[in-house]
Every structure is written in structure tokens, then in C-alpha cells.
Amino acid sequence: MFRVCLLAVLSGLGAWPAVAVEFLLPDGQAELVGVVSEVVARYEDTLSDLARAHGVGFDEIALANPGVDPWLPGEGTAVVLPTRFLLPRAPREGIVINLPELRLYYYPPNDGDEARVITFPISIGRMDWNTPLGRAQVVSKVTDPSWYPPESIREEHAAENRILPRIVPPGPDNPLGRHAMRLSLPGYLIHGTNRPAGVGMRVTHGCIRMYPEDIAALFKMIPVGTSVRIVNQPYKLGWGGDGLYLEAHPPLHEERDDDKWTPTAITRLLVEATAERSTRLDWDLAETVFRTTSGIPAPISKAERAEAERSDNRPLQLVELSY
């Protein structure tokens, strides 16, 4: 069994602690981690506020709460926190970024300890400024970076009568925030932001953007040379308990008009997942999860579905650590 702790890391960045969702993986093989929890909204809350306070992104919390007004959920409204995850199918080392999920996973070196994974919500490139897939490394780390906007971005701003200087110094107007990690992919960074409300959406010019408090926490953990894998997995399959789970996210917009992510393609994934371990699949439920794209893992094995309905999915507990 894996153990779970939710770390609220006090980062000295005002009222917002860095919410690092950390899972211990004793056997190194766990595929399903965490539980879905709920929070009751106050009259002044927005989904954006609740997302940031609980370590999820805006699109994640919006998808998990269809029908809830994102800007005025309402006093007493129960808001689902999508804090259960299937780990991406990628080597469990360094940083793994799953673009459709808008989420970053970091696998620290074991150093003789139990394997673990730490995960954060992110923003990625807009449809016309795609974040590239592939492998990279963290090649440098900078505190209070200056921003040198490419000419293409300066032209885009100029067309909207917003003039960008050639160099934006550190400070509140710098969109990189206070921490940046440069990747071996030329021109791409993992960095903070001066507009945290946009974290968890496709709003960047291709870089990976994080909440200011989250990048401050990750910045301390990541050594230069850390590997980075950027993958495209809108549909993830994995085993939990004695059954198979499916987690579905909306595919990237630029892929929605082709035939890459069809029910037939998902059926092939299901066949591959059950090649070495058999289960009785609930095909109707699998199709529902596929079409709903709530981002929450759901059991699609008949036996596991019944077990999940009996399980006690209590909220994760917060542990505050001062650094």
C-alpha cells in the first residue's frame, strides 16, 4: 500500500503556502495514488481561489465540478477536489509533464529511501504557442530572472498597442515571477508567474508556468541536470487494488479534429493494459469516463467498481512544515 501526505510548505510568499501533493510509493509500482476530497465553499470563494489553496489548477477543478459557477460557487456549495491521480506512463525519474492533464510530476532520487512522487498543477502553451513534446534537461536555475521577450512576442504585444521593452527586469511586472529553470529545449522554461489565477490553463507562450509558491518549493528540490519528459496522455490507464482505472482529460485542442483519440483508440489502450492482467471490464462505464473527461480516475473493472463504492475516500490530511 502507498502512503499519502499533503505538505503545506510555508514559502514566505504571503498568504499562499506551496501545496505539494506528495505520495510515497513503497513498492515503486503503484499506479493509482491519492483520494478525491471535497471542500465547502464560502461566499467569497471562487474556483480559482480553491484550486490554488488545494494544489490543483483551474481547468482541473472546473472539469471536476460541472455546473458549478467558477466565479461564484456559492456559500455552502460542496466543491470536488480532484486529488487522485493515475501516474503517467513514463520512466519514474526526474520531471514528467503531461500536457493534456496540465500537471507536473517530480520523482526525486531514492537515495536509499522509499520511492516517492510530488505533483503540481501547471499552465502550458496556448494553441498557437504549443509546448513541445520530448525529452530535455534542466540546464540552469535563476532567482529573480530578467525576461528577454522574443521578437515574435514583442510584435504580438505591439499589435495590441502594448509595448514590451527588450528586457523586463525582476519585479511585479515580470511574467517569469521570482524563479525560473531553463530547459535544454531552446527558449523554454519552467517558471513562476505574476498572474497566478491563470495557472492550470493553456495561457503561456510555450513555457511551463507554476504558482509562485509552487515553483519556489520545486526550485529548491531540483538539481541542474534533472531530466524532463514532456508527454501527451489525455487518457491514462492504471491498476488500483484489484481492478483497472481510467482517467480522462480533454485532448489538446489541436488534436480534437483528427482521429487520434477515438473510442477505438482507447479500446486498443484497454487491450494493451489487460494483456498481462485480466479483469472484467465495464465497457459502458469506460465509455462514460471517456466522454465525460472529468480528470478523475474511475474504476472500470466490475469488481473494482463495487469495491470503490464501498471504500472510505476521506479527504487527505494537511501537514504544515516550516522551511
VENWOJO-V636232 format. One record per pair of residues at least 4 apart in sequence whose C-alpha atoms are under 7 Angstrom apart, sorted by the first residue. I is the first residue (numbers start at 1). J is the second residue. If there is no record, write none. Layout:
I&J, I&J
//
This chain:
2&24, 2&25, 2&26, 3&23, 3&24, 4&22, 4&23, 4&24, 4&34, 5&21, 5&22, 5&23, 5&317, 6&20, 6&21, 6&22, 6&316, 6&317, 6&318, 6&319, 7&19, 7&20, 7&21, 7&22, 7&318, 7&319, 7&320, 7&321, 8&17, 8&18, 8&19, 8&20, 8&318, 8&319, 8&320, 8&321, 9&17, 9&18, 9&19, 9&320, 9&321, 9&322, 10&17, 10&18, 10&321, 10&322, 10&323, 11&17, 11&18, 11&213, 13&213, 16&53, 16&213, 17&213, 18&213, 18&214, 18&217, 19&54, 19&55, 19&214, 20&55, 20&118, 20&119, 20&120, 21&118, 21&119, 22&117, 22&118, 22&119, 23&33, 23&116, 23&117, 23&118, 24&114, 24&115, 24&116, 24&117, 25&30, 25&114, 25&115, 25&116, 26&114, 26&115, 28&115, 31&86, 31&87, 31&238, 31&239, 31&240, 32&85, 32&86, 32&87, 32&238, 32&239, 32&240, 33&84, 33&85, 33&86, 34&83, 34&84, 34&85, 35&83, 35&84, 35&313, 35&315, 36&81, 36&82, 36&83, 36&84, 36&313, 36&315, 37&80, 37&81, 37&83, 37&314, 37&315, 38&78, 38&79, 38&80, 38&81, 38&315, 39&78, 39&79, 39&80, 40&76, 40&77, 40&78, 40&79, 41&45, 41&73, 41&74, 41&75, 41&76, 41&77, 41&78, 41&79, 42&74, 42&75, 42&76, 43&74, 43&75, 45&49, 45&50, 45&72, 46&50, 46&70, 46&71, 46&72, 46&73, 47&51, 47&58, 47&61, 47&70, 47&71, 48&52, 48&58, 48&197, 49&53, 50&54, 51&55, 51&56, 51&57, 51&58, 51&61, 52&56, 52&57, 55&120, 55&121, 56&60, 56&61, 56&121, 57&61, 57&121, 57&122, 57&199, 57&200, 58&62, 58&199, 58&200, 58&201, 59&63, 59&200, 59&201, 60&64, 60&82, 60&200, 60&295, 61&65, 61&81, 61&82, 62&66, 62&70, 63&294, 63&295, 64&80, 64&82, 64&294, 64&295, 65&79, 65&80, 68&73, 69&73, 73&77, 82&296, 84&296, 84&297, 85&297, 86&236, 86&238, 86&247, 86&297, 88&236, 92&107, 93&107, 93&108, 94&106, 94&107, 94&108, 94&226, 94&227, 94&228, 95&104, 95&105, 95&106, 95&107, 95&227, 95&228, 95&229, 96&104, 96&105, 96&106, 96&228, 96&229, 96&230, 97&103, 97&104, 97&105, 97&229, 97&230, 97&231, 98&102, 98&103, 98&104, 98&230, 98&231, 98&232, 98&233, 99&103, 99&124, 99&231, 99&232, 100&232, 100&233, 100&234, 100&249, 100&250, 100&251, 100&252, 101&234, 101&249, 102&121, 102&122, 102&123, 102&124, 102&200, 103&120, 103&121, 103&122, 104&119, 104&120, 104&121, 104&122, 105&117, 105&118, 105&119, 105&120, 106&117, 106&118, 106&119, 107&116, 107&117, 107&118, 108&116, 108&117, 110&114, 110&115, 121&200, 121&210, 122&199, 122&200, 122&208, 122&209, 122&210, 123&199, 123&200, 123&201, 123&202, 123&203, 123&204, 123&208, 123&209, 123&210, 124&131, 124&201, 124&202, 124&203, 124&204, 124&206, 124&207, 124&208, 124&209, 125&129, 125&130, 125&131, 125&202, 125&203, 125&204, 125&205, 125&206, 125&207, 126&130, 126&202, 126&203, 126&204, 126&205, 126&206, 127&253, 127&254, 129&205, 129&206, 130&206, 131&206, 131&207, 133&230, 133&231, 134&229, 134&230, 134&231, 135&228, 135&229, 135&230, 136&183, 136&184, 136&185, 136&227, 136&228, 136&229, 137&183, 137&184, 137&225, 137&226, 137&227, 137&228, 138&181, 138&182, 138&183, 138&184, 138&224, 138&225, 138&226, 138&227, 139&182, 139&183, 139&184, 139&224, 139&225, 140&181, 140&182, 140&224, 141&180, 141&181, 141&182, 142&179, 142&180, 142&181, 143&178, 143&179, 143&180, 144&170, 144&178, 144&179, 145&170, 145&178, 145&179, 145&180, 146&167, 146&168, 146&169, 146&170, 147&167, 147&168, 147&169, 147&174, 147&176, 148&166, 148&167, 148&168, 149&153, 149&154, 149&166, 149&167, 150&154, 151&155, 152&156, 153&157, 154&158, 154&164, 155&159, 156&160, 157&161, 157&162, 157&163, 157&164, 158&162, 158&163, 168&174, 169&174, 170&174, 172&194, 173&194, 174&194, 175&193, 175&194, 176&180, 176&191, 176&192, 176&193, 177&191, 177&192, 177&193, 177&194, 177&212, 178&192, 179&191, 179&192, 179&215, 179&216, 180&189, 180&190, 180&191, 180&192, 181&189, 181&190, 181&191, 182&188, 182&189, 182&190, 183&188, 183&189, 188&206, 188&207, 189&207, 189&208, 190&207, 190&208, 190&209, 191&208, 191&209, 191&210, 191&215, 192&209, 192&210, 192&211, 192&212, 192&215, 193&209, 193&210, 193&211, 193&212, 196&211, 198&203, 199&209, 199&210, 199&211, 210&214, 210&215, 211&215, 212&216, 213&217, 214&218, 215&219, 216&220, 217&221, 218&222, 222&226, 234&248, 234&249, 234&250, 234&251, 235&247, 235&248, 235&249, 236&246, 236&247, 236&248, 237&245, 237&246, 237&247, 238&244, 238&245, 238&246, 239&243, 239&244, 239&245, 240&244, 240&245, 242&304, 243&279, 243&299, 243&301, 243&303, 243&304, 244&299, 244&300, 244&301, 245&297, 245&298, 245&299, 245&300, 246&297, 246&298, 246&299, 246&300, 247&295, 247&296, 247&297, 247&298, 248&289, 248&290, 248&293, 248&294, 248&295, 249&293, 249&294, 249&295, 250&293, 251&255, 251&256, 252&256, 261&265, 262&266, 263&267, 264&268, 265&269, 266&270, 267&271, 268&272, 269&273, 270&274, 271&275, 274&278, 279&301, 280&301, 280&302, 281&300, 281&301, 281&302, 282&286, 282&300, 282&301, 282&302, 283&287, 284&288, 285&289, 285&300, 286&290, 286&300, 287&291, 288&292, 289&293, 299&304, 299&305, 300&305, 301&305, 302&306, 303&307, 304&308, 305&309, 306&310, 307&311
//
